[in-house]
Amino acid sequence: MIDAFGALPAAVNPLDAGSLLAAFGAIGIAVVMFAETGLLIGFFLPGDSLLFTAGLLCTASSHGDTRLSLPWVMLAAAFGALAGAQTGFVIGRRGGRALLARTRNRHLLEGVQRAEEFLARYGHGKAIVLARFVPVVRTVLNPLAGALDVPTKVFTVWQIAGGLVWSLGLVLGGYLLGSSIPNVDHYLLPAVGVIVALSLVPVALELLKARRKNTGSRGRGPGDAVQAPPRRPAGTRGAHRRVR
């Protein structure tokens, strides 16, 4: 069993949430959250599954060698998510466009495109909050927001709001599920998949709403065409000029 800060095993898989938590404990959560939300190299890290799994491993019903402290996990998750996003914004403000232009990673470039669409479609506040729930987008949107000169105050307020809802929400979701279902850690993989899918529901609803709005605002049908005003009879043209 490890304490809040964990003990380093022989090998660590950075793509596996359980391996990261077993290796580094709560301090690993802060590092991963910071890297995923603040550094472009962290786009591949398992943020959603890490937060949920960490909450699950804080419960008394959790079995195995890894047991975490809920207060430490929540503190580490919030600190890493908020500090990382603000750092990414500062990096983007100072040279984000140049950094993004150098990358040739297809997934990262797709994330940049999606992040730009988020900002254009939803506006600064809503885009910053929603991006927290979309992998890769939450990595590139922060430096992109800095590069696109999003006001610092606006970004800070909304990234704090979105960061707390995302990080603490997933941790508490794992904790509550682990507390209510005995031996739920035996079904960790499907449970993580369900929670990650649920975390995407707000974004999916917003995308569906936007698609319906765009569909409704496209070209009018033949029956909706605006009719031209009726033409005057030819003989009446200029008649008002002859009458004084």
Salt bridges, closest charged atoms under 4 A:
GLU36 OE2 - ARG138 NE 3.08
ASP48 OD2 - ARG138 NH2 3.14
GLU110 OE2 - ARG106 NH1 3.13
GLU116 OE2 - ARG97 NH2 3.15
ASP149 OD1 - ARG93 NE 3.75
GLU206 OE1 - LYS126 NZ 3.73
